[in-house]
Amino acid sequence: MIRRYLVLFVIALLALGLAKVLFRGERPPMSEPARPAQSRVVEVELRDDSVFSRPAVVAVGDDLRLAIVNRTRRQARVSLSGYEDRLSVIALAPDSTWRGSLVADRPGVPLAWLVDGVPRGRFDVAGSHLVAGHQ
């Protein structure tokens, strides 16, 4: 009697192992599918004590077209923390505009607009650094 149960148990284990091998297909993604990247215009305005950015939050993967306007009466050096390797505007003259672009691909930590090395405004890239469907 015990031998029959042992044989059934071994057969069940073999069947389970075989089922795993045969049905090893791709697992469905755990999250929603990634949305397509958008091209967005981001307007950044330097004022005497702050930086205003419209919009202040973009989605990860968005292709950003930047327009940085210096509304102060002095020359300013502008950069975006976390993107200093891609965005560094040196000596933006008063009442002038700089235009450029970058891809918002570094989500997570809130970023700061730096004017002459001092944080003056906030900028966020919303989303996950994980690829959809991966854990």
N, C-alpha and C positions, 0 to 999 in steps of 0.2 A: 504494500500500500504506500509506504513512504517512498519507495523507488518510483512509483508512478508520478507522485507529486514532484519529485526531483526532476524527472524527465520532462514533465510539463513546464516546470520553472525554467529549465535550460532552453527548451524550445521557445518559450516566451521571450527570453533574453535575446536569443538569436534573431527572432522575428523583429524585435525592437531595433536591434543593431542594423539589420537589413533595411528596415523602413527608414532609418536615419540616412543610410547611404543612398537609397533610391530617391528620397524626397529631400535632397539637400539644397533645393533651389534657393534663389535669392529671397531674403526676408523683405517684406514691405517696409518702406520708410516709417520711422516712428514719429516724424514730424511732418508738418505740411511741406509740400514741394516748394523749392526756392522760387521766389518771384523774380521776374526778369529785372535787370538793372535799369535804372532810369537815368536820363540826362537831366540834371537839375542846375538851375542858376542859383548861386548863393551870393547875396549882396552883403558885404561887410563894411560897416561904417565906423571909422575911428573918430572918437570924440575926446575931449580933454582928459576925462577920467575913466572912460569905459569904451568897450567895443560892442556894437550891436550887429548881430548876424541874423539874416532872414533867409531861409529858416535856420533855427538853432539846432535842429535835429534832422539828420538824414539817415537813410537806410544803408546798411552795409552793401557794398557793391555799386552804389550809385556813382555815376560819372559826373563830377562836379565842375561847373564852369564858374570860376570865382571872379568877382569884381570887388576890389578893396579900395575904398575911397577914404582919403585922409582929410577929415574936416577940421583938423587942428591947425594951429598957426606955426607949427614946427615940423621939422623933418622927423620921420619915424621909421624904425625898422620893425617889420612885422613878420611873425612866424606862427605856426600852429603846432603846439606841443604834440609830440608823437609823429609828426610829419615834417620835422625840420630837415630831413634828408630830401624832401620833395618840394617844400614850400618855404622859401626864405626870401622875403622882399627887402632888399637893402635900400635904405635912404629913399623912402617914399616921400616926396616933397609935399608941402601943404597944398591943399585943394587940387590934388592930382589923383588919378585912378590907375591902379595896376590890375591887369587881367591875366588870368592863367587857369589851369585846370589840374585836377588830380582825381584819383579814384579813391572813394571812401572805403578802404578795405581793412581798417584796423578798429574793430568795434570793442566795446566793453568799458574801458576807463573813460570818464569824462575828460575831454580835451580842453585846453585853454588857448585863447588867442593871446599871444605874447606881443606886447609893444615895448620895444627897447628892453626885452628880457623880463618884463613884469607882466604877470597874468592880468588881463583886463576884461576878458569875456569868456563865456563857456560855449563849447561846441560838442555835440554828441553824435556818435555814429551808432545807431541802434541795430541790433541783430546779434547773431552768434558767429563766432569764429569757426564753428563746426560746419562741415558740409552736410546738407540735408540728407538724412538717412543713416548717418554715421553717429556713433555714440562715443 
